[in-house]
Structures are given as structure tokens and as C-alpha cells.
Amino acid sequence: MRVHLQDTTNRLYYTGQYSPPGGFELAMNFGSVGGAAEAALEERLTGMEIVVRYEIVPGEIRLPILAEWCALRVNQTETRKPVISLPRSHCSAGRE
């Protein structure tokens, strides 16, 4: 799986903080949706979207840049899947 940031206007890919945008072959691979979202938010990249490409099955998924995706960042040394918990207000809405 490859995870990139792509400009929604000119369709060029993010290639690094000090590099000009370029084609797919130059695109930075973030490795996770959370890593891409974190980079986009930290660097204040506007007009970008996250593009997830799968190598086994040809295709891609496009996602907006949301702060919530940062929770999906997986520690490179960690082998288990990340656990995402919702704030109490979302889980208990309508039960109290």
C-alpha cells in the first residue's frame, strides 16, 4: 500500500517539504493515512487530499485531510493494529 498527498487542482503529488510537486514516480510515500494527514496539517498544505493506492488490487481511495486521521498513524516498530477510541460524548449519545 502506498499513501500520497495530491493537489486537488493540478493533480501533482507532494514530494517533500523542500521539493516542488511532481508526478507519481516522485511522490513521497507516507506509509499510513495518519502519517499523510499529520504531515499535511503540520505543514499547512491546503488543497491536498490523501491518495491510498493498493498494489495487489489496482485502484485507489481518495480521502480529505482530517485531523481525525492522525490517530491512524502506526508506530513503525508496533505490529498490532492501532486502537481508536471515540470521545465519550459520541459513544453515550442518547443513553443518558
N, C-alpha and C positions, 0 to 999 in steps of 0.2 A: 504494500500500500504506500502510495506517495501522497503527501499533503502539501499543497502550494497555496500561495496568495496570488490572486489575479485581479488586475484592474478591470472594473466592470465597463469602463468606457472604451479603452483602447485594446483590451484583452491581452496586454503584456503582463508577464509574470514578475513578481518580486524576486530579485536576485541577490539581495544583501543591502545592508544599510548604506554602504558607500559605492554601490554599483548601480548603473542605470537599469531600468526594467528591460527585460528581454524575452526571448522565445522560450518555449517549454524546455528545450535542451539546457538552458541556463538557469532554470527555476530552482530556487532553494527548496529543499525537501525538509519540512519541519518534523516529519515522523508521526505527529499526532495533531488532532484538531485543536487540542488545548494549547500546544506549542505555537501553532499558527495564530490562534486568537490572541494569545499573550503578546507575541511579537507585534501584531497589528495594533493592539491597544497601547502598548508601551511606546511604540514609535509614532503613534497617532497617524497611522496610514488611513486615509479616507478614500472612499470609492473602491474599496477592495472587497473581495469575497474569498472564502476558503473553498478550494477545489480538492476533493478527495478522489484519487484515481486508484483503481484496483488493477493489478497486473494479471490475476487469474481469470477474472471475468472482465472483458473490456467494458468500460463505462466509467462514469464519474458522477459525483454528487457535489452540488454547489450549496454552500451554507453562508448565511450572513455572519458578519463579525459580531459576536455577542460576548459580554463578559462572562456569562454562564459557562461558555465552552472552556474557559481556563481551568475549571475543575476537572476536565477530562485529560489534563496533561499527565502522562505516565512517567514516573521516575525510571530512567534507563536501567537501573540496577534492580528494579522491582519486577517480579514475574507475575504477580497476581493482578487481577483487574481492579481498577480504581472503584471505590465505593462512593457514590454520590448521594448525599442526603439533602432532602428539601427542608427549607425552614419550617418550623412548627406550624406557622400560620397556613401554609399550603396543605399540610397533612391533616390538620384538625379542623379545617373549614367546614362548618355545618354540623359538627359533632358536639359542640359545647352549647 
